[in-house]
Amino acid sequence: MICTLCSTHQLDHGRLCPDCARTTLGRLAQLPRLWATLEAWLSPGTAGPAGPAQYGGRTRMAEAPMPLNQEVLDLRGPGGIIGVLEDWREAIHSERHLPVPARTGSLWYRLTRASAGLQDQVHFIVLWEQGGQLALEVRHLVDRVRAVVQPGRALDEPPEPTFLGYCIAVDEGGIICGRRLWADLRRTVQCGWCLCQYPPDTWLALRRFQPGNHPPPGEQPADGRAPGTAAA
């Protein structure tokens, strides 16, 4: 039998080769972070009034808002990434005559629980007759997220960074950095000039504070590094 995911390696038993099993395990672990990353693409930016924004002594026009993407809504909704993982977890529990977990709690809780539950079953998945289909659907979910965050790239090409926004870190003199930032699912986003870091859970706030946008009162950064994280 040939591995049902890569269609390359011969197998003596099971449905997935060791390489594809490790890759699938990594994708399952990655999906909660990818789901959180999509929040930055959930709401379009709000363009401010026409006119330049002053950034670190340089003047530039505000970036055009990113359009709302239905694919993001589908992926982040209960029937998207979360629903797919929960469906597979329930199928495995039914196959193994285990109690089926209830779909309760916040979406984030449900997602992390389903992801962890499937990771715990990876040894069964490798041997299960449906394991190849599970691995294919997990890979497809990751590819769909990448198509949103890094559009225009073929799925078999190395991922290329996409423009995220401008660094909003403020130095001791009150000057905003303003260096361009690039989203890259392979690594933490870090400004190449001031070294301020922006984990995925800060991307939505970063979009909100872009030049020309007007965050609600009380949401102004409390210090020069918010919402990013200063490098040590």
MDAnalysis code that builds the backbone (N, CA, C; Angstrom):
import MDAnalysis as mda
import numpy as np

u = mda.Universe.empty(696, n_residues=232, atom_resindex=np.repeat(np.arange(232), 3), trajectory=True)
u.add_TopologyAttr("name", ["N", "CA", "C"] * 232)
u.add_TopologyAttr("resid", np.arange(1, 233))
u.add_TopologyAttr("resname", ["MET", "ILE", "CYS", "THR", "LEU", "CYS", "SER", "THR", "HIS", "GLN", "LEU", "ASP", "HIS", "GLY", "ARG", "LEU", "CYS", "PRO", "ASP", "CYS", "ALA", "ARG", "THR", "THR", "LEU", "GLY", "ARG", "LEU", "ALA", "GLN", "LEU", "PRO", "ARG", "LEU", "TRP", "ALA", "THR", "LEU", "GLU", "ALA", "TRP", "LEU", "SER", "PRO", "GLY", "THR", "ALA", "GLY", "PRO", "ALA", "GLY", "PRO", "ALA", "GLN", "TYR", "GLY", "GLY", "ARG", "THR", "ARG", "MET", "ALA", "GLU", "ALA", "PRO", "MET", "PRO", "LEU", "ASN", "GLN", "GLU", "VAL", "LEU", "ASP", "LEU", "ARG", "GLY", "PRO", "GLY", "GLY", "ILE", "ILE", "GLY", "VAL", "LEU", "GLU", "ASP", "TRP", "ARG", "GLU", "ALA", "ILE", "HIS", "SER", "GLU", "ARG", "HIS", "LEU", "PRO", "VAL", "PRO", "ALA", "ARG", "THR", "GLY", "SER", "LEU", "TRP", "TYR", "ARG", "LEU", "THR", "ARG", "ALA", "SER", "ALA", "GLY", "LEU", "GLN", "ASP", "GLN", "VAL", "HIS", "PHE", "ILE", "VAL", "LEU", "TRP", "GLU", "GLN", "GLY", "GLY", "GLN", "LEU", "ALA", "LEU", "GLU", "VAL", "ARG", "HIS", "LEU", "VAL", "ASP", "ARG", "VAL", "ARG", "ALA", "VAL", "VAL", "GLN", "PRO", "GLY", "ARG", "ALA", "LEU", "ASP", "GLU", "PRO", "PRO", "GLU", "PRO", "THR", "PHE", "LEU", "GLY", "TYR", "CYS", "ILE", "ALA", "VAL", "ASP", "GLU", "GLY", "GLY", "ILE", "ILE", "CYS", "GLY", "ARG", "ARG", "LEU", "TRP", "ALA", "ASP", "LEU", "ARG", "ARG", "THR", "VAL", "GLN", "CYS", "GLY", "TRP", "CYS", "LEU", "CYS", "GLN", "TYR", "PRO", "PRO", "ASP", "THR", "TRP", "LEU", "ALA", "LEU", "ARG", "ARG", "PHE", "GLN", "PRO", "GLY", "ASN", "HIS", "PRO", "PRO", "PRO", "GLY", "GLU", "GLN", "PRO", "ALA", "ASP", "GLY", "ARG", "ALA", "PRO", "GLY", "THR", "ALA", "ALA", "ALA"])
u.atoms.positions = np.array([
    [0.839, -1.191, 0.000],
    [0.000, 0.000, 0.000],
    [0.881, 1.250, 0.000],
    [0.399, 2.304, -0.658],
    [1.122, 3.573, -0.725],
    [0.474, 4.566, 0.233],
    [1.284, 5.407, 0.863],
    [0.779, 6.443, 1.772],
    [-0.306, 7.251, 1.066],
    [-1.451, 7.408, 1.718],
    [-2.588, 8.079, 1.093],
    [-2.459, 9.594, 1.081],
    [-1.448, 10.143, 1.753],
    [-1.274, 11.595, 1.750],
    [-0.235, 12.028, 0.718],
    [0.948, 11.447, 0.753],
    [2.011, 11.843, -0.177],
    [2.025, 11.009, -1.449],
    [1.349, 9.853, -1.419],
    [1.311, 8.938, -2.579],
    [2.707, 8.584, -3.071],
    [3.646, 8.487, -2.147],
    [5.040, 8.218, -2.510],
    [5.596, 6.996, -1.798],
    [5.468, 6.974, -0.471],
    [6.123, 5.937, 0.319],
    [5.271, 4.666, 0.402],
    [5.938, 3.536, 0.217],
    [5.284, 2.246, 0.375],
    [5.119, 1.930, 1.864],
    [3.966, 1.351, 2.204],
    [3.669, 1.035, 3.599],
    [3.437, -0.460, 3.753],
    [3.947, -0.996, 4.837],
    [3.650, -2.387, 5.181],
    [2.292, -2.487, 5.862],
    [1.914, -1.426, 6.545],
    [0.621, -1.378, 7.218],
    [0.265, 0.087, 7.463],
    [-0.995, 0.331, 7.755],
    [-1.441, 1.690, 8.036],
    [-1.743, 2.487, 6.780],
    [-2.044, 3.768, 6.989],
    [-2.463, 4.646, 5.900],
    [-1.511, 5.814, 5.663],
    [-0.690, 6.141, 6.665],
    [0.208, 7.290, 6.552],
    [1.641, 6.856, 6.814],
    [2.565, 7.377, 6.025],
    [3.981, 7.111, 6.267],
    [4.454, 7.941, 7.462],
    [5.594, 7.617, 8.055],
    [6.077, 8.372, 9.223],
    [6.221, 9.868, 8.959],
    [6.713, 10.245, 7.772],
    [6.874, 11.670, 7.464],
    [5.529, 12.382, 7.438],
    [4.539, 11.787, 6.796],
    [3.217, 12.408, 6.716],
    [2.519, 12.413, 8.072],
    [2.789, 11.402, 8.887],
    [2.227, 11.388, 10.240],
    [2.767, 12.564, 11.048],
    [4.082, 12.799, 10.963],
    [4.677, 13.929, 11.688],
    [4.166, 15.264, 11.144],
    [4.030, 15.341, 9.822],
    [3.532, 16.579, 9.220],
    [2.099, 16.857, 9.644],
    [1.271, 15.824, 9.650],
    [-0.121, 15.993, 10.070],
    [-0.203, 16.394, 11.533],
    [0.624, 15.789, 12.358],
    [0.655, 16.157, 13.771],
    [1.026, 17.629, 13.926],
    [2.012, 18.084, 13.156],
    [2.407, 19.489, 13.215],
    [1.304, 20.415, 12.747],
    [0.575, 20.017, 11.715],
    [-0.529, 20.852, 11.225],
    [-1.649, 20.940, 12.247],
    [-1.945, 19.833, 12.899],
    [-2.973, 19.858, 13.944],
    [-2.583, 20.810, 15.065],
    [-1.309, 20.796, 15.436],
    [-0.835, 21.695, 16.490],
    [-0.844, 23.142, 16.028],
    [-0.668, 23.362, 14.734],
    [-0.576, 24.707, 14.171],
    [-1.935, 25.364, 13.972],
    [-2.978, 24.582, 13.775],
    [-4.276, 25.144, 13.395],
    [-4.852, 26.156, 14.389],
    [-4.760, 25.946, 15.712],
    [-5.272, 26.992, 16.602],
    [-4.586, 28.341, 16.388],
    [-3.278, 28.337, 16.176],
    [-2.566, 29.598, 15.944],
    [-2.990, 30.219, 14.613],
    [-3.179, 29.396, 13.594],
    [-3.628, 29.918, 12.310],
    [-5.030, 30.500, 12.423],
    [-5.886, 29.834, 13.181],
    [-7.249, 30.340, 13.404],
    [-7.198, 31.713, 14.056],
    [-6.332, 31.881, 15.064],
    [-6.190, 33.179, 15.727],
    [-5.629, 34.223, 14.772],
    [-4.705, 33.823, 13.923],
    [-4.104, 34.744, 12.959],
    [-5.155, 35.336, 12.028],
    [-6.161, 34.559, 11.668],
    [-7.183, 35.019, 10.724],
    [-7.995, 36.187, 11.259],
    [-7.965, 36.427, 12.563],
    [-8.751, 37.528, 13.123],
    [-8.348, 38.862, 12.519],
    [-7.072, 39.007, 12.175],
    [-6.601, 40.259, 11.583],
    [-7.215, 40.502, 10.212],
    [-7.730, 39.444, 9.580],
    [-8.361, 39.576, 8.265],
    [-9.883, 39.519, 8.370],
    [-10.409, 39.456, 9.587],
    [-11.848, 39.295, 9.764],
    [-12.593, 40.596, 9.525],
    [-12.075, 41.714, 10.073],
    [-12.725, 43.009, 9.948],
    [-11.878, 43.915, 9.073],
    [-12.472, 44.557, 8.069],
    [-11.693, 45.455, 7.226],
    [-11.258, 46.671, 8.012],
    [-10.112, 47.249, 7.649],
    [-9.630, 48.459, 8.300],
    [-10.572, 49.614, 8.024],
    [-10.586, 50.597, 8.876],
    [-11.428, 51.770, 8.713],
    [-10.578, 52.914, 8.218],
    [-10.837, 53.364, 7.005],
    [-10.044, 54.442, 6.441],
    [-10.417, 55.749, 7.107],
    [-9.443, 56.518, 7.469],
    [-9.685, 57.810, 8.086],
    [-9.929, 58.867, 7.031],
    [-10.080, 60.106, 7.446],
    [-10.279, 61.173, 6.485],
    [-9.077, 61.302, 5.566],
    [-9.307, 61.848, 4.377],
    [-8.225, 61.994, 3.409],
    [-7.150, 62.892, 3.981],
    [-5.931, 62.524, 3.731],
    [-4.836, 63.334, 4.230],
    [-3.717, 62.465, 4.710],
    [-2.524, 63.021, 4.822],
    [-1.356, 62.239, 5.199],
    [-1.302, 61.955, 6.676],
    [-0.585, 60.905, 7.034],
    [-0.327, 60.587, 8.440],
    [1.166, 60.703, 8.674],
    [1.544, 61.317, 9.772],
    [2.950, 61.520, 10.073],
    [3.487, 60.322, 10.838],
    [4.533, 59.718, 10.303],
    [5.085, 58.506, 10.917],
    [6.594, 58.624, 10.957],
    [7.126, 58.833, 12.139],
    [8.568, 58.843, 12.304],
    [9.278, 59.860, 11.436],
    [8.663, 61.029, 11.219],
    [9.291, 62.046, 10.412],
    [9.058, 61.858, 8.924],
    [8.367, 60.782, 8.527],
    [8.079, 60.525, 7.127],
    [6.573, 60.612, 6.927],
    [6.154, 61.125, 5.795],
    [4.736, 61.303, 5.524],
    [4.284, 60.295, 4.486],
    [3.171, 59.612, 4.786],
    [2.623, 58.661, 3.822],
    [1.108, 58.621, 3.976],
    [0.443, 58.267, 2.917],
    [-1.005, 58.141, 2.964],
    [-1.384, 56.845, 3.665],
    [-2.561, 56.848, 4.276],
    [-3.031, 55.640, 4.961],
    [-3.258, 54.534, 3.947],
    [-2.993, 53.300, 4.381],
    [-3.216, 52.151, 3.514],
    [-4.715, 51.950, 3.293],
    [-5.095, 51.502, 2.114],
    [-6.497, 51.213, 1.848],
    [-6.949, 50.055, 2.721],
    [-8.200, 50.080, 3.223],
    [-8.670, 48.982, 4.069],
    [-8.744, 47.692, 3.282],
    [-8.480, 46.576, 3.973],
    [-8.564, 45.268, 3.338],
    [-10.029, 44.827, 3.298],
    [-10.524, 44.315, 2.175],
    [-11.931, 43.931, 2.084],
    [-12.243, 42.729, 2.964],
    [-13.487, 42.698, 3.440],
    [-13.934, 41.570, 4.242],
    [-13.951, 40.319, 3.372],
    [-13.394, 39.248, 3.871],
    [-13.229, 38.020, 3.102],
    [-14.170, 36.958, 3.649],
    [-15.101, 36.496, 2.819],
    [-16.052, 35.477, 3.248],
    [-15.345, 34.202, 3.652],
    [-14.209, 33.916, 3.006],
    [-13.446, 32.721, 3.352],
    [-12.981, 32.779, 4.802],
    [-12.627, 33.973, 5.284],
    [-12.211, 34.124, 6.679],
    [-13.377, 33.810, 7.610],
    [-14.554, 34.325, 7.280],
    [-15.736, 34.039, 8.101],
    [-16.015, 32.542, 8.142],
    [-15.891, 31.886, 6.997],
    [-16.147, 30.444, 6.939],
    [-15.131, 29.668, 7.776],
    [-13.863, 30.033, 7.662],
    [-12.815, 29.309, 8.383],
    [-12.911, 29.510, 9.883],
    [-13.284, 30.708, 10.319],
    [-13.325, 31.003, 11.752],
    [-14.657, 30.649, 12.399],
    [-15.676, 30.377, 11.609],
    [-16.976, 30.048, 12.162],
    [-17.025, 28.638, 12.733],
    [-18.124, 28.302, 13.411],
    [-18.252, 26.974, 14.033],
    [-18.142, 25.824, 13.041],
    [-18.517, 26.061, 11.781],
    [-18.443, 24.998, 10.790],
    [-17.151, 24.971, 10.004],
    [-16.215, 25.839, 10.343],
    [-14.951, 25.906, 9.626],
    [-13.903, 24.987, 10.219],
    [-12.763, 25.568, 10.579],
    [-11.677, 24.775, 11.159],
    [-12.162, 24.002, 12.375],
    [-12.920, 24.684, 13.225],
    [-13.392, 24.057, 14.464],
    [-14.286, 22.863, 14.156],
    [-15.251, 23.058, 13.265],
    [-16.188, 21.987, 12.950],
    [-15.518, 20.772, 12.333],
    [-14.556, 21.007, 11.446],
    [-13.856, 19.888, 10.807],
    [-13.108, 19.058, 11.844],
    [-12.379, 19.730, 12.726],
    [-11.620, 18.993, 13.742],
    [-12.548, 18.271, 14.715],
    [-13.649, 18.915, 15.098],
    [-14.586, 18.259, 16.017],
    [-15.258, 17.058, 15.355],
    [-15.597, 17.180, 14.076],
    [-16.204, 16.044, 13.369],
    [-15.264, 14.842, 13.365],
    [-13.991, 15.077, 13.087],
    [-13.034, 13.979, 13.064],
    [-12.790, 13.404, 14.456],
    [-12.766, 14.267, 15.443],
    [-12.581, 13.749, 16.803],
    [-13.760, 12.863, 17.199],
    [-14.981, 13.291, 16.867],
    [-16.156, 12.482, 17.179],
    [-16.130, 11.151, 16.422],
    [-15.697, 11.179, 15.166],
    [-15.629, 9.943, 14.380],
    [-14.655, 8.947, 15.003],
    [-13.522, 9.454, 15.473],
    [-12.534, 8.575, 16.108],
    [-13.074, 8.016, 17.414],
    [-13.717, 8.868, 18.207],
    [-14.265, 8.396, 19.481],
    [-15.348, 7.348, 19.244],
    [-16.173, 7.557, 18.221],
    [-17.206, 6.568, 17.910],
    [-16.584, 5.256, 17.442],
    [-15.561, 5.349, 16.616],
    [-14.880, 4.159, 16.110],
    [-14.239, 3.363, 17.236],
    [-13.737, 4.075, 18.241],
    [-13.026, 3.418, 19.347],
    [-13.922, 3.202, 20.565],
    [-15.220, 3.498, 20.398],
    [-16.201, 3.307, 21.473],
    [-15.807, 4.105, 22.722],
    [-15.403, 5.340, 22.483],
    [-15.065, 6.260, 23.565],
    [-16.175, 7.290, 23.709],
    [-16.327, 7.878, 24.902],
    [-17.334, 8.931, 25.071],
    [-17.079, 10.080, 24.091],
    [-18.140, 10.567, 23.475],
    [-18.011, 11.668, 22.515],
    [-18.038, 12.991, 23.269],
    [-16.994, 13.809, 23.165],
    [-16.947, 15.085, 23.891],
    [-18.051, 16.027, 23.422],
    [-18.607, 16.783, 24.354],
    [-19.641, 17.762, 24.020],
    [-19.010, 18.983, 23.354],
    [-19.763, 19.585, 22.444],
    [-19.289, 20.797, 21.769],
    [-19.763, 22.011, 22.559],
    [-19.100, 22.286, 23.638],
    [-19.480, 23.388, 24.516],
    [-18.279, 24.290, 24.755],
    [-18.571, 25.502, 25.224],
    [-17.509, 26.455, 25.518],
    [-17.291, 27.419, 24.364],
    [-16.323, 28.298, 24.537],
    [-16.007, 29.278, 23.503],
    [-15.427, 28.586, 22.276],
    [-15.431, 29.274, 21.156],
    [-14.864, 28.695, 19.937],
    [-13.388, 28.361, 20.122],
    [-12.661, 29.245, 20.803],
    [-11.237, 28.996, 21.037],
    [-11.030, 27.746, 21.890],
    [-11.859, 27.601, 22.932],
    [-11.754, 26.422, 23.793],
    [-12.059, 25.156, 23.001],
    [-13.125, 25.201, 22.207],
    [-13.494, 24.032, 21.406],
    [-12.390, 23.667, 20.417],
    [-11.795, 24.691, 19.813],
    [-10.743, 24.436, 18.827],
    [-9.511, 23.808, 19.467],
    [-9.041, 24.400, 20.549],
    [-7.833, 23.869, 21.189],
    [-8.080, 22.469, 21.744],
    [-9.294, 22.224, 22.235],
    [-9.623, 20.901, 22.761],
    [-9.664, 19.866, 21.643],
    [-10.283, 20.218, 20.510],
    [-10.352, 19.279, 19.386],
    [-8.966, 19.022, 18.804],
    [-8.161, 20.075, 18.691],
    [-6.800, 19.915, 18.169],
    [-5.978, 18.996, 19.060],
    [-6.028, 19.247, 20.362],
    [-5.272, 18.409, 21.296],
    [-5.783, 16.971, 21.280],
    [-7.113, 16.808, 21.186],
    [-7.682, 15.467, 21.164],
    [-7.226, 14.659, 19.959],
    [-7.150, 15.304, 18.802],
    [-6.685, 14.604, 17.604],
    [-5.191, 14.311, 17.667],
    [-4.434, 15.216, 18.237],
    [-3.005, 14.948, 18.398],
    [-2.779, 13.729, 19.288],
    [-3.615, 13.590, 20.312],
    [-3.490, 12.436, 21.206],
    [-3.809, 11.122, 20.492],
    [-4.553, 11.201, 19.398],
    [-4.975, 9.998, 18.671],
    [-4.131, 9.736, 17.424],
    [-2.997, 10.398, 17.302],
    [-2.231, 10.308, 16.055],
    [-1.796, 8.876, 15.744],
    [-1.491, 8.086, 16.765],
    [-1.073, 6.703, 16.511],
    [-2.227, 5.876, 15.943],
    [-3.445, 6.168, 16.382],
    [-4.608, 5.496, 15.811],
    [-4.879, 6.003, 14.397],
    [-4.742, 7.307, 14.187],
    [-5.000, 7.904, 12.876],
    [-4.110, 7.283, 11.802],
    [-2.855, 7.047, 12.148],
    [-1.907, 6.478, 11.187],
    [-2.387, 5.119, 10.673],
    [-3.030, 4.336, 11.529],
    [-3.470, 2.985, 11.167],
    [-4.911, 2.938, 10.681],
    [-5.694, 3.941, 10.991],
    [-7.130, 3.963, 10.709],
    [-7.379, 4.076, 9.206],
    [-8.397, 3.392, 8.725],
    [-8.694, 3.429, 7.290],
    [-9.108, 4.822, 6.814],
    [-9.605, 5.659, 7.730],
    [-9.972, 7.030, 7.389],
    [-8.849, 8.033, 7.679],
    [-7.711, 7.524, 8.149],
    [-6.624, 8.417, 8.533],
    [-6.096, 9.266, 7.388],
    [-6.033, 8.682, 6.192],
    [-5.561, 9.444, 5.045],
    [-6.480, 10.601, 4.703],
    [-7.799, 10.364, 4.766],
    [-8.758, 11.431, 4.482],
    [-8.682, 12.524, 5.536],
    [-8.513, 12.129, 6.793],
    [-8.342, 13.121, 7.859],
    [-7.125, 14.000, 7.571],
    [-6.007, 13.373, 7.221],
    [-4.781, 14.131, 6.945],
    [-4.963, 15.068, 5.757],
    [-5.685, 14.615, 4.733],
    [-5.945, 15.462, 3.570],
    [-6.769, 16.686, 3.944],
    [-7.792, 16.505, 4.770],
    [-8.641, 17.627, 5.159],
    [-7.892, 18.606, 6.055],
    [-7.039, 18.094, 6.925],
    [-6.231, 18.981, 7.768],
    [-5.275, 19.794, 6.900],
    [-4.647, 19.146, 5.933],
    [-3.759, 19.877, 5.017],
    [-4.531, 20.936, 4.241],
    [-5.736, 20.601, 3.819],
    [-6.557, 21.551, 3.066],
    [-6.907, 22.769, 3.917],
    [-7.181, 22.561, 5.197],
    [-7.467, 23.691, 6.080],
    [-6.273, 24.632, 6.170],
    [-5.089, 24.073, 6.345],
    [-3.881, 24.902, 6.420],
    [-3.671, 25.653, 5.110],
    [-3.898, 24.985, 3.987],
    [-3.739, 25.634, 2.686],
    [-4.742, 26.771, 2.503],
    [-5.957, 26.591, 2.999],
    [-6.970, 27.647, 2.885],
    [-6.578, 28.870, 3.702],
    [-6.045, 28.648, 4.885],
    [-5.582, 29.786, 5.688],
    [-4.444, 30.501, 4.972],
    [-3.499, 29.739, 4.450],
    [-2.363, 30.351, 3.750],
    [-2.826, 31.132, 2.527],
    [-3.869, 30.656, 1.843],
    [-4.381, 31.364, 0.676],
    [-4.964, 32.718, 1.053],
    [-5.453, 32.853, 2.287],
    [-5.970, 34.131, 2.765],
    [-4.832, 35.047, 3.193],
    [-3.930, 34.514, 4.002],
    [-2.856, 35.326, 4.576],
    [-1.771, 35.627, 3.551],
    [-1.531, 34.701, 2.644],
    [-0.487, 34.855, 1.626],
    [-1.088, 34.574, 0.253],
    [-1.987, 35.455, -0.232],
    [-2.690, 35.199, -1.491],
    [-1.748, 35.226, -2.691],
    [-2.187, 34.555, -3.749],
    [-1.429, 34.578, -4.984],
    [-0.288, 33.592, -5.040],
    [-0.169, 32.745, -4.017],
    [0.913, 31.765, -4.003],
    [0.359, 30.379, -4.297],
    [1.046, 29.627, -5.124],
    [0.666, 28.230, -5.336],
    [0.909, 27.457, -4.051],
    [0.075, 26.453, -3.798],
    [0.143, 25.753, -2.525],
    [1.443, 24.985, -2.343],
    [2.115, 24.643, -3.450],
    [3.361, 23.908, -3.317],
    [4.587, 24.815, -3.347],
    [4.376, 26.144, -3.401],
    [5.491, 27.081, -3.372],
    [5.823, 27.443, -1.932],
    [7.073, 27.806, -1.654],
    [7.415, 28.277, -0.316],
    [6.586, 29.510, 0.018],
    [6.020, 29.599, 1.234],
    [5.196, 30.749, 1.592],
    [5.986, 32.045, 1.530],
    [5.343, 33.087, 1.017],
    [5.977, 34.396, 0.885],
    [5.277, 35.385, 1.809],
    [6.017, 36.247, 2.513],
    [5.382, 37.201, 3.418],
    [4.435, 38.133, 2.663],
    [3.392, 38.594, 3.333],
    [2.465, 39.555, 2.762],
    [2.410, 40.777, 3.666],
    [2.146, 41.937, 3.098],
    [2.176, 43.187, 3.850],
    [1.140, 43.170, 4.968],
    [1.572, 43.473, 6.185],
    [0.705, 43.463, 7.356],
    [0.338, 44.869, 7.796],
    [1.271, 45.793, 7.725],
    [1.032, 47.159, 8.171],
    [2.352, 47.838, 8.488],
    [2.252, 48.955, 9.203],
    [3.445, 49.697, 9.597],
    [3.677, 49.561, 11.099],
    [4.937, 49.459, 11.493],
    [5.284, 49.346, 12.912],
    [4.833, 50.602, 13.642],
    [4.138, 50.431, 14.764],
    [3.598, 51.570, 15.509],
    [4.348, 51.809, 16.812],
    [5.510, 51.166, 16.973],
    [6.303, 51.382, 18.186],
    [6.782, 52.830, 18.243],
    [6.808, 53.390, 19.444],
    [7.212, 54.779, 19.664],
    [8.483, 54.792, 20.501],
    [9.479, 55.564, 20.060],
    [10.725, 55.613, 20.828],
    [10.618, 56.628, 21.957],
    [11.703, 56.790, 22.709],
    [11.679, 57.672, 23.875],
    [11.414, 59.122, 23.494],
    [11.727, 59.491, 22.261],
    [11.478, 60.858, 21.814],
    [10.094, 61.061, 21.242],
    [9.253, 60.020, 21.297],
    [7.890, 60.132, 20.797],
    [7.760, 59.943, 19.296],
    [8.810, 59.440, 18.634],
    [8.779, 59.224, 17.191],
    [8.295, 57.806, 16.895],
    [7.292, 57.692, 16.040],
    [6.759, 56.388, 15.653],
    [7.688, 55.760, 14.625],
    [7.961, 54.483, 14.780],
    [8.909, 53.796, 13.903],
    [8.469, 53.843, 12.439],
    [7.299, 53.275, 12.138],
    [6.752, 53.355, 10.791],
    [7.343, 52.406, 9.772],
    [8.190, 51.478, 10.178],
    [8.780, 50.536, 9.218],
    [7.717, 49.529, 8.755],
    [7.788, 49.124, 7.508],
    [6.818, 48.168, 6.966],
    [6.991, 46.794, 7.622],
    [5.867, 46.126, 7.906],
    [5.863, 44.801, 8.528],
    [5.251, 43.795, 7.555],
    [5.771, 42.563, 7.617],
    [5.306, 41.519, 6.704],
    [4.838, 40.306, 7.498],
    [3.613, 39.858, 7.217],
    [3.071, 38.673, 7.886],
    [3.705, 37.432, 7.287],
    [4.147, 36.554, 8.147],
    [4.777, 35.311, 7.709],
    [4.422, 34.233, 8.718],
    [3.681, 33.210, 8.261],
    [3.230, 32.164, 9.170],
    [4.371, 31.327, 9.707],
    [5.570, 31.451, 9.113],
    [6.686, 30.616, 9.533],
    [7.414, 31.175, 10.740],
    [7.211, 32.452, 11.053],
    [7.995, 33.046, 12.142],
    [7.249, 34.218, 12.770],
    [7.708, 34.653, 13.942],
    [7.128, 35.809, 14.614],
    [7.412, 37.066, 13.806],
    [6.411, 37.921, 13.662],
    [6.612, 39.178, 12.953],
    [7.429, 40.115, 13.833],
    [8.529, 40.621, 13.307],
    [9.392, 41.527, 14.061],
    [9.840, 42.664, 13.160],
    [9.764, 43.876, 13.680],
    [10.212, 45.040, 12.927],
    [11.719, 44.943, 12.697],
    [12.135, 45.147, 11.471],
    [13.550, 45.058, 11.155],
    [14.354, 46.254, 11.610],
    [13.671, 47.322, 12.054],
    [14.375, 48.527, 12.481],
    [14.463, 48.622, 14.002],
    [13.302, 48.608, 14.682],
    [13.300, 48.789, 16.143],
    [13.211, 47.458, 16.889],
    [13.003, 46.350, 16.165],
    [12.948, 44.993, 16.720],
    [11.700, 44.721, 17.550],
    [10.695, 45.593, 17.482],
    [9.429, 45.336, 18.175],
    [8.763, 44.117, 17.545],
    [8.240, 43.217, 18.378],
    [7.623, 41.985, 17.906],
    [6.103, 42.083, 17.958],
    [5.451, 41.433, 16.999],
    [3.995, 41.436, 16.906],
    [3.494, 40.003, 16.742],
    [3.145, 39.332, 17.859],
    [2.568, 37.990, 17.746],
    [1.202, 38.048, 17.058],
    [0.713, 36.921, 16.520],
    [-0.550, 36.930, 15.779],
    [-1.723, 37.518, 16.546],
    [-1.754, 37.339, 17.872],
    [-2.912, 37.853, 18.612],
    [-2.901, 39.370, 18.745],
    [-1.868, 40.052, 18.236],
    [-1.833, 41.522, 18.253],
    [-2.076, 42.114, 16.872],
    [-2.233, 41.273, 15.846],
    [-2.343, 41.806, 14.491],
    [-3.595, 42.649, 14.293],
    [-4.707, 42.244, 14.913],
    [-5.937, 43.018, 14.774],
    [-5.763, 44.399, 15.385],
    [-5.128, 44.469, 16.568],
    [-4.870, 45.769, 17.192],
    [-3.909, 46.591, 16.342],
    [-2.916, 45.939, 15.765],
    [-1.978, 46.652, 14.890],
    [-2.721, 47.290, 13.729],
    [-3.635, 46.569, 13.119],
    [-4.436, 47.129, 12.031],
    [-5.239, 48.331, 12.504],
    [-5.766, 48.245, 13.727],
    [-6.610, 49.313, 14.248],
    [-5.828, 50.611, 14.428],
    [-4.539, 50.492, 14.752],
    [-3.724, 51.668, 15.026],
    [-2.930, 52.140, 13.810],
    [-3.262, 51.650, 12.622],
    [-2.544, 52.083, 11.430],
    [-2.832, 53.549, 11.118],
    [-1.933, 54.242, 10.407],
    [-2.137, 55.659, 10.102],
    [-3.430, 55.876, 9.333],
    [-4.195, 56.878, 9.778],
    [-5.470, 57.171, 9.147],
    [-6.639, 56.513, 9.825],
    [-6.400, 55.477, 10.629],
    [-7.457, 54.842, 11.408],
    [-7.591, 55.564, 12.736],
    [-8.765, 55.478, 13.326],
    [-9.025, 56.173, 14.577],
    [-9.600, 55.199, 15.593],
    [-8.765, 54.582, 16.435],
    [-9.271, 53.654, 17.446],
    [-10.159, 54.367, 18.444],
    [-11.126, 53.668, 19.027],
    [-12.019, 54.271, 20.009],
    [-11.244, 54.845, 21.184],
    [-11.814, 55.874, 21.859],
    [-11.150, 56.442, 23.040],
    [-10.869, 55.361, 24.073],
    [-9.726, 55.459, 24.708],
    [-9.343, 54.479, 25.712],
    [-8.554, 53.327, 25.158],
    [-8.437, 53.238, 23.816],
    [-7.680, 52.150, 23.213],
    [-6.321, 52.604, 22.713],
    [-5.928, 53.837, 23.024],
    [-4.610, 54.277, 22.620],
    [-3.554, 53.447, 23.332],
    [-2.449, 53.159, 22.663],
    [-1.405, 52.368, 23.307],
    [-0.951, 52.993, 24.609],
    [-0.804, 52.160, 25.624],
    [-0.404, 52.663, 26.934],
    [1.063, 53.031, 26.967],
    [1.857, 52.441, 26.072],
    [3.269, 52.771, 26.037],
    [3.739, 52.707, 24.601],
    [4.994, 52.966, 24.393],
    [5.525, 53.059, 23.050],
    [5.582, 51.755, 22.314],
    [5.400, 50.617, 23.002],
    [5.564, 49.337, 22.333],
    [4.240, 48.640, 22.031],
    [3.141, 49.071, 22.645],
    [1.878, 48.389, 22.424],
    [1.424, 48.619, 20.985],
    [0.723, 47.634, 20.378],
    [0.396, 46.327, 20.912],
    [1.463, 45.282, 20.664],
    [2.601, 45.664, 20.107],
    [3.684, 44.713, 19.904],
    [4.465, 44.488, 21.174],
    [5.526, 43.726, 21.072],
    [6.349, 43.392, 22.226],
    [7.783, 43.782, 21.947],
    [8.363, 44.535, 22.849],
    [9.739, 44.966, 22.654],
    [10.673, 43.777, 22.753],
    [11.658, 43.751, 21.886],
    [12.647, 42.681, 21.942],
    [13.546, 42.870, 23.135],
    [13.961, 41.732, 23.733],
    [14.825, 41.810, 24.902],
    [16.202, 42.307, 24.511],
])
